[in-house]
Amino acid sequence: MTTFQQFSLQPFLQEAIARIGFETPTPIQEAMIPLILKGKSAIGQAHTGTGKSHSFLIPLVERIDSEKSHVQAVIVAPTRELADQLYRALEELTEGTEIRTMPLIGGTDKQRQIAKLKVQPHIVVGTPGRIKDVVLEQALFVHEAPMLVIDEADLSFDMGFIEEIDQFAQRMPAHLEMYVFSATIPEKLKPFLTKYMEKPEHVQIGREKSLREGMHYSLVPVRSANKYKKLLDIMQSMNPYLAIIFTNTREAADELADQLADDQIKVGRIHGDLSPRERKRMMKQVRDLQFQYIVATDLAARGIDIPGVSHVINYEIPQNTEFFIHRVGRTARAGLEGHAITLYEPKDEELVNIIEDLGVPFIHEELKGGEWKELPKRHARKKRERQDRDIDKQARAFVRKPKKVKPGYKKKMRQQMDDFKRKERKKTNRYGK
């Protein structure tokens, strides 16, 4: 069994890791920590819940020289919540040391942050826009910082932040070590990576395990008219540690949260229209376990790390089906089990097909009397209808109109066709054709 001892970390760091409760490194940690300790630029491709945050925080802290006064590492995350969570994790590792750390996160008082930068931190953690601003205002000096970490790089690209990262990355040393962490590597992100990374190591932790292990995927048919009632039935049958109910838009999230509140169900809500103060308060309430349910947009699927999620409910299926993977990745983490429930309407058939092609093993089922009951395969009725059409066609070809017609011949033909179809259906049912 591998342990963190194999990395020969400084005693204070080994003590911090033990204090946090880590015993054995995850696959992404086992692969990335040695690379970063050697100063080898690398891409870590893994989904949420694989331990990737500590795969770069631990070796960065190990390499900091607290006797030097300049910035030595910059860590950037695309959302305020992710940056805040990374900073909290960093503080746990550096507690009681001379290593200076500082959060530079949007939505907070910039001038107060600039005043604190009279003494430069060793490690900065922040959002792209705020780091760019303080660098351009010549308050943060990154020209000597040899290490840059970009967490959730594909989300940074989706949100249009890569240009802001580029503005301060180009002010960093020519031989910059860059460590990029991302669930996916979009084609359009590659020119940026090529600009700063020469033949980087590429560590990829497979998707198959993250999709299947410890997960149950319920696919529940609904009609739009009774969708909300179906959701209530599901919620009343559950006693989740924490469940996230996903919608596709901020408006839908607010509307659903308001409906649930009207039905006396206490729910949190997380989406991009909340003010920084509201988001901070909401995240504190979530961490304090004040809610069993949170209604959220995909911001929570990618941009926020919410611990303890036991259930995910897809009230709406995302148009970008990659987000489905990120949503369900919120649960079944750290060896625990998870339940992802997806409500689908007839109009969602194509999206469900695409998600199945991604490897999601849906179970077609419904909640009846408070218990989950498996339904016939989703394609069974369509297959049966197609078979019936084929048999009808065969019957018409088999039973021909007689050359000499007699009274009642049509009735006799119908009987012959019915007999033919009955025999063919029996054969189909017997042999499963």
RAWO-V607167 format. One record per residue. RES is the residue in one letter. SS is DSSP state (~ for helix, > for strand, _ for the rest). OMEGA is omega in whole degrees, -180 to 180 (NA if undefined). Layout:
res->RES ss->SS omega->OMEGA
res->RES ss->SS omega->OMEGA
This chain:
res->M ss->_ omega->179
res->T ss->_ omega->177
res->T ss->_ omega->179
res->F ss->~ omega->178
res->Q ss->~ omega->-176
res->Q ss->~ omega->-177
res->F ss->~ omega->179
res->S ss->_ omega->-179
res->L ss->_ omega->179
res->Q ss->_ omega->-176
res->P ss->~ omega->-178
res->F ss->~ omega->-179
res->L ss->~ omega->176
res->Q ss->~ omega->178
res->E ss->~ omega->-180
res->A ss->~ omega->180
res->I ss->~ omega->178
res->A ss->~ omega->-180
res->R ss->~ omega->178
res->I ss->~ omega->179
res->G ss->_ omega->178
res->F ss->_ omega->177
res->E ss->_ omega->180
res->T ss->_ omega->180
res->P ss->_ omega->174
res->T ss->_ omega->-179
res->P ss->~ omega->-180
res->I ss->~ omega->178
res->Q ss->~ omega->-179
res->E ss->~ omega->-179
res->A ss->~ omega->-171
res->M ss->~ omega->-176
res->I ss->~ omega->179
res->P ss->~ omega->-180
res->L ss->~ omega->-178
res->I ss->~ omega->177
res->L ss->~ omega->178
res->K ss->~ omega->-179
res->G ss->_ omega->-178
res->K ss->_ omega->180
res->S ss->_ omega->-174
res->A ss->> omega->173
res->I ss->> omega->177
res->G ss->> omega->-177
res->Q ss->> omega->-178
res->A ss->_ omega->-180
res->H ss->_ omega->-180
res->T ss->_ omega->177
res->G ss->_ omega->-178
res->T ss->_ omega->179
res->G ss->_ omega->-174
res->K ss->~ omega->180
res->S ss->~ omega->-179
res->H ss->~ omega->177
res->S ss->~ omega->173
res->F ss->~ omega->-180
res->L ss->~ omega->-177
res->I ss->~ omega->-179
res->P ss->~ omega->177
res->L ss->~ omega->180
res->V ss->~ omega->179
res->E ss->~ omega->-174
res->R ss->~ omega->-178
res->I ss->_ omega->174
res->D ss->_ omega->-174
res->S ss->_ omega->179
res->E ss->_ omega->177
res->K ss->_ omega->-172
res->S ss->_ omega->-172
res->H ss->_ omega->177
res->V ss->_ omega->-178
res->Q ss->_ omega->180
res->A ss->> omega->176
res->V ss->> omega->179
res->I ss->> omega->-176
res->V ss->> omega->178
res->A ss->_ omega->-171
res->P ss->_ omega->-180
res->T ss->_ omega->-179
res->R ss->~ omega->-178
res->E ss->~ omega->179
res->L ss->~ omega->179
res->A ss->~ omega->179
res->D ss->~ omega->179
res->Q ss->~ omega->177
res->L ss->~ omega->-179
res->Y ss->~ omega->178
res->R ss->~ omega->180
res->A ss->~ omega->178
res->L ss->~ omega->179
res->E ss->~ omega->178
res->E ss->~ omega->-178
res->L ss->~ omega->-174
res->T ss->~ omega->-178
res->E ss->_ omega->177
res->G ss->_ omega->180
res->T ss->_ omega->177
res->E ss->_ omega->-179
res->I ss->_ omega->-178
res->R ss->_ omega->179
res->T ss->> omega->-180
res->M ss->> omega->173
res->P ss->> omega->174
res->L ss->> omega->-169
res->I ss->_ omega->178
res->G ss->_ omega->-180
res->G ss->_ omega->177
res->T ss->_ omega->-175
res->D ss->_ omega->-176
res->K ss->~ omega->-178
res->Q ss->~ omega->177
res->R ss->~ omega->178
res->Q ss->~ omega->179
res->I ss->~ omega->179
res->A ss->~ omega->-179
res->K ss->~ omega->-176
res->L ss->_ omega->173
res->K ss->_ omega->170
res->V ss->_ omega->-175
res->Q ss->_ omega->177
res->P ss->_ omega->174
res->H ss->_ omega->-180
res->I ss->> omega->176
res->V ss->> omega->174
res->V ss->> omega->-178
res->G ss->> omega->178
res->T ss->_ omega->-173
res->P ss->~ omega->-176
res->G ss->~ omega->-178
res->R ss->~ omega->178
res->I ss->~ omega->179
res->K ss->~ omega->-177
res->D ss->~ omega->-176
res->V ss->~ omega->175
res->V ss->~ omega->-179
res->L ss->~ omega->176
res->E ss->_ omega->177
res->Q ss->_ omega->174
res->A ss->_ omega->176
res->L ss->_ omega->-177
res->F ss->_ omega->-176
res->V ss->_ omega->-173
res->H ss->_ omega->178
res->E ss->_ omega->-177
res->A ss->_ omega->-174
res->P ss->_ omega->-172
res->M ss->> omega->176
res->L ss->> omega->176
res->V ss->> omega->174
res->I ss->> omega->179
res->D ss->_ omega->-178
res->E ss->_ omega->-175
res->A ss->~ omega->-179
res->D ss->~ omega->176
res->L ss->~ omega->175
res->S ss->~ omega->178
res->F ss->~ omega->-180
res->D ss->~ omega->-177
res->M ss->_ omega->175
res->G ss->_ omega->-175
res->F ss->_ omega->-175
res->I ss->~ omega->179
res->E ss->~ omega->179
res->E ss->~ omega->177
res->I ss->~ omega->-180
res->D ss->~ omega->-176
res->Q ss->~ omega->176
res->F ss->~ omega->178
res->A ss->~ omega->-178
res->Q ss->_ omega->176
res->R ss->_ omega->-180
res->M ss->_ omega->-175
res->P ss->_ omega->-178
res->A ss->_ omega->179
res->H ss->_ omega->-177
res->L ss->_ omega->169
res->E ss->> omega->179
res->M ss->> omega->178
res->Y ss->> omega->-174
res->V ss->> omega->179
res->F ss->> omega->-173
res->S ss->> omega->176
res->A ss->_ omega->178
res->T ss->_ omega->176
res->I ss->_ omega->-180
res->P ss->_ omega->-180
res->E ss->~ omega->-177
res->K ss->~ omega->177
res->L ss->~ omega->-171
res->K ss->~ omega->177
res->P ss->~ omega->178
res->F ss->~ omega->-180
res->L ss->~ omega->-180
res->T ss->~ omega->-179
res->K ss->~ omega->-173
res->Y ss->~ omega->-173
res->M ss->_ omega->178
res->E ss->_ omega->-179
res->K ss->_ omega->179
res->P ss->_ omega->170
res->E ss->> omega->-180
res->H ss->> omega->180
res->V ss->> omega->-179
res->Q ss->> omega->176
res->I ss->_ omega->-169
res->G ss->_ omega->-179
res->R ss->~ omega->-169
res->E ss->~ omega->-179
res->K ss->~ omega->-177
res->S ss->~ omega->-180
res->L ss->~ omega->-168
res->R ss->~ omega->-171
res->E ss->_ omega->176
res->G ss->_ omega->-176
res->M ss->> omega->172
res->H ss->> omega->-176
res->Y ss->> omega->177
res->S ss->> omega->175
res->L ss->> omega->-170
res->V ss->> omega->179
res->P ss->> omega->177
res->V ss->_ omega->168
res->R ss->_ omega->-173
res->S ss->~ omega->-177
res->A ss->~ omega->-177
res->N ss->~ omega->-177
res->K ss->~ omega->-179
res->Y ss->~ omega->178
res->K ss->~ omega->178
res->K ss->~ omega->177
res->L ss->~ omega->179
res->L ss->~ omega->179
res->D ss->~ omega->-180
res->I ss->~ omega->-179
res->M ss->~ omega->-179
res->Q ss->~ omega->180
res->S ss->~ omega->-173
res->M ss->_ omega->167
res->N ss->_ omega->-172
res->P ss->_ omega->168
res->Y ss->_ omega->173
res->L ss->_ omega->180
res->A ss->> omega->174
res->I ss->> omega->177
res->I ss->> omega->-174
res->F ss->> omega->169
res->T ss->_ omega->-176
res->N ss->_ omega->-177
res->T ss->_ omega->178
res->R ss->~ omega->-180
res->E ss->~ omega->180
res->A ss->~ omega->179
res->A ss->~ omega->179
res->D ss->~ omega->-179
res->E ss->~ omega->-180
res->L ss->~ omega->179
res->A ss->~ omega->178
res->D ss->~ omega->178
res->Q ss->~ omega->-179
res->L ss->~ omega->178
res->A ss->~ omega->177
res->D ss->~ omega->178
res->D ss->_ omega->175
res->Q ss->_ omega->175
res->I ss->_ omega->-178
res->K ss->_ omega->-180
res->V ss->> omega->170
res->G ss->> omega->176
res->R ss->> omega->-180
res->I ss->> omega->174
res->H ss->_ omega->-172
res->G ss->_ omega->-179
res->D ss->_ omega->177
res->L ss->_ omega->177
res->S ss->_ omega->178
res->P ss->~ omega->180
res->R ss->~ omega->179
res->E ss->~ omega->-179
res->R ss->~ omega->180
res->K ss->~ omega->179
res->R ss->~ omega->-179
res->M ss->~ omega->-180
res->M ss->~ omega->177
res->K ss->~ omega->178
res->Q ss->~ omega->179
res->V ss->~ omega->180
res->R ss->~ omega->179
res->D ss->_ omega->177
res->L ss->_ omega->177
res->Q ss->_ omega->-179
res->F ss->_ omega->167
res->Q ss->_ omega->-177
res->Y ss->> omega->173
res->I ss->> omega->172
res->V ss->> omega->-171
res->A ss->> omega->169
res->T ss->_ omega->-176
res->D ss->_ omega->171
res->L ss->~ omega->-179
res->A ss->~ omega->179
res->A ss->~ omega->-175
res->R ss->~ omega->-167
res->G ss->_ omega->-177
res->I ss->_ omega->177
res->D ss->_ omega->-178
res->I ss->_ omega->-178
res->P ss->_ omega->171
res->G ss->_ omega->-179
res->V ss->_ omega->-179
res->S ss->_ omega->-177
res->H ss->> omega->171
res->V ss->> omega->177
res->I ss->> omega->176
res->N ss->> omega->178
res->Y ss->_ omega->173
res->E ss->_ omega->179
res->I ss->_ omega->-178
res->P ss->_ omega->177
res->Q ss->_ omega->173
res->N ss->_ omega->-170
res->T ss->_ omega->174
res->E ss->~ omega->180
res->F ss->~ omega->176
res->F ss->~ omega->-180
res->I ss->~ omega->180
res->H ss->~ omega->179
res->R ss->~ omega->-176
res->V ss->~ omega->176
res->G ss->_ omega->177
res->R ss->_ omega->-176
res->T ss->_ omega->-176
res->A ss->_ omega->-179
res->R ss->_ omega->176
res->A ss->_ omega->176
res->G ss->_ omega->180
res->L ss->_ omega->178
res->E ss->_ omega->180
res->G ss->> omega->180
res->H ss->> omega->177
res->A ss->> omega->-177
res->I ss->> omega->-178
res->T ss->> omega->176
res->L ss->> omega->-180
res->Y ss->> omega->177
res->E ss->_ omega->179
res->P ss->~ omega->-179
res->K ss->~ omega->-177
res->D ss->~ omega->-174
res->E ss->~ omega->-176
res->E ss->~ omega->178
res->L ss->~ omega->179
res->V ss->~ omega->178
res->N ss->~ omega->-179
res->I ss->~ omega->-180
res->I ss->~ omega->176
res->E ss->~ omega->179
res->D ss->~ omega->176
res->L ss->_ omega->179
res->G ss->_ omega->-180
res->V ss->_ omega->-177
res->P ss->_ omega->-179
res->F ss->_ omega->168
res->I ss->> omega->-178
res->H ss->> omega->-176
res->E ss->> omega->-176
res->E ss->> omega->178
res->L ss->> omega->179
res->K ss->> omega->-180
res->G ss->_ omega->179
res->G ss->_ omega->-180
res->E ss->> omega->178
res->W ss->> omega->179
res->K ss->> omega->-180
res->E ss->> omega->179
res->L ss->_ omega->173
res->P ss->_ omega->179
res->K ss->_ omega->-175
res->R ss->_ omega->-177
res->H ss->_ omega->-173
res->A ss->~ omega->-177
res->R ss->~ omega->178
res->K ss->~ omega->179
res->K ss->~ omega->-180
res->R ss->~ omega->179
res->E ss->~ omega->179
res->R ss->~ omega->178
res->Q ss->~ omega->180
res->D ss->~ omega->179
res->R ss->~ omega->179
res->D ss->~ omega->-180
res->I ss->~ omega->177
res->D ss->~ omega->-180
res->K ss->~ omega->179
res->Q ss->~ omega->-179
res->A ss->~ omega->179
res->R ss->~ omega->179
res->A ss->~ omega->-177
res->F ss->~ omega->-177
res->V ss->_ omega->-178
res->R ss->_ omega->175
res->K ss->_ omega->-180
res->P ss->_ omega->-180
res->K ss->_ omega->176
res->K ss->_ omega->-177
res->V ss->_ omega->177
res->K ss->_ omega->178
res->P ss->_ omega->178
res->G ss->_ omega->-177
res->Y ss->~ omega->-179
res->K ss->~ omega->180
res->K ss->~ omega->180
res->K ss->~ omega->178
res->M ss->~ omega->179
res->R ss->~ omega->180
res->Q ss->~ omega->179
res->Q ss->~ omega->179
res->M ss->~ omega->179
res->D ss->~ omega->178
res->D ss->~ omega->180
res->F ss->~ omega->-178
res->K ss->~ omega->180
res->R ss->~ omega->180
res->K ss->~ omega->-179
res->E ss->~ omega->179
res->R ss->~ omega->178
res->K ss->~ omega->179
res->K ss->~ omega->-179
res->T ss->~ omega->-179
res->N ss->~ omega->-176
res->R ss->~ omega->-173
res->Y ss->~ omega->178
res->G ss->_ omega->-179
res->K ss->_ omega->NA
